[in-house]
């Protein structure tokens, strides 16, 4: 076994029906239903407005090197989100316009990197999801080593091949496929509840939250009214 330089293929693919459960749900609602423990670090931001949804195709690269990403682009299947752990590379871009256009042509669902990109102006105008933690004009090395198809760390979250990746303007959340159906029901209830609250606010100008006063009473909050003498 060549630890740190290997490519693992043949992972079981996640069913489209499980991925599509989260097609219309905001990342914030999903994250709340996961006890606020499943969203990636806030410094990994969307480069454009394209909606991110797909299953993880994992890549681990050394700092400032993209050899394994080049190979991943050929191995990933339509609907995959290429998730790149580049150890937070900040001064050397892992990819830019050329590689993203190739990914788009192959039906890849998005590319997210815990590291830097370049060609930001072009990528920011594309209808293809890209997330990154920085921008740098410096190009990458292509020396390796690296890994494809292994479990990686990405923005503070553990990501396995086949995990469901959802992203919007707020950020990215990682979902285990085996939890998708139950989680989808929970998120649906929260989404419906919040939609009803917004409709009531717009119609009646009210926002009913009895739990606020109940909790203040529980923690013994004291009220004081100042009067002018």
C-alpha positions, 0 to 999 in steps of 0.5 A: 500500500502506497499511503498518501499516493493512491486512487480508490475506485468502485465506490457504491454510488448514492441514489439520485432520489436521495440526493434530490430530496435536498434540491429545494432546501436551504443549507441553513435549514439542513444544517439546523436539522443536523444540530448545526454540526454538519456545515463546512467552515465559513471561509469556503465561499461560493464563487458564483450563484450556481446551486450546488447539489451532488455526491462527493468525489473526494480528492486529497492533494499536497499544498499547492499541487493539482496532479490528482485533480487532473486525474479526478476530472477524468474519473469523476462521473456526471452528477459528482461534486469533486471535493478537494482537500488541499490543506487550505492552500492560500498562495497557489491556485489549485485550478482555474478556468480551463479545468472548470470548463472541462469539468462542466463539459463532462457533466460534473455537478460542481468543484469545491476546494479548501484552498485557492483558485484563479481566473476568478472573474470568469468563474464568477460569471459561470453557471457552474458551482465553484466554492473556494477559500481564496484566490491567487494568480499563482499556478499549481505544481503537478508533482503529486502525491495525493489520493482519490476516493478516500475519506478526507477532511474538508472545511472541518467536516469529514467527507466520504465518497458518495456523501451528499453535498449541498451548497448555496449562498450561505455555504456547504453542508455534508450529508451521509446518504444513510441519513438522507431520508429521515433528514429530508422529512425533518428539513421539510417540516422546518422549511414548511414552518418557516414558510408559514411564519414568513407568510404570517409576517407579511400578512399580519405583521406578527412573529409569534415566539412564546418560547422567548419569554418562557426561556427568559423566565426559566433562566431567571431574567429580571425586568426593571422599569426606569421611571422619571421622577 
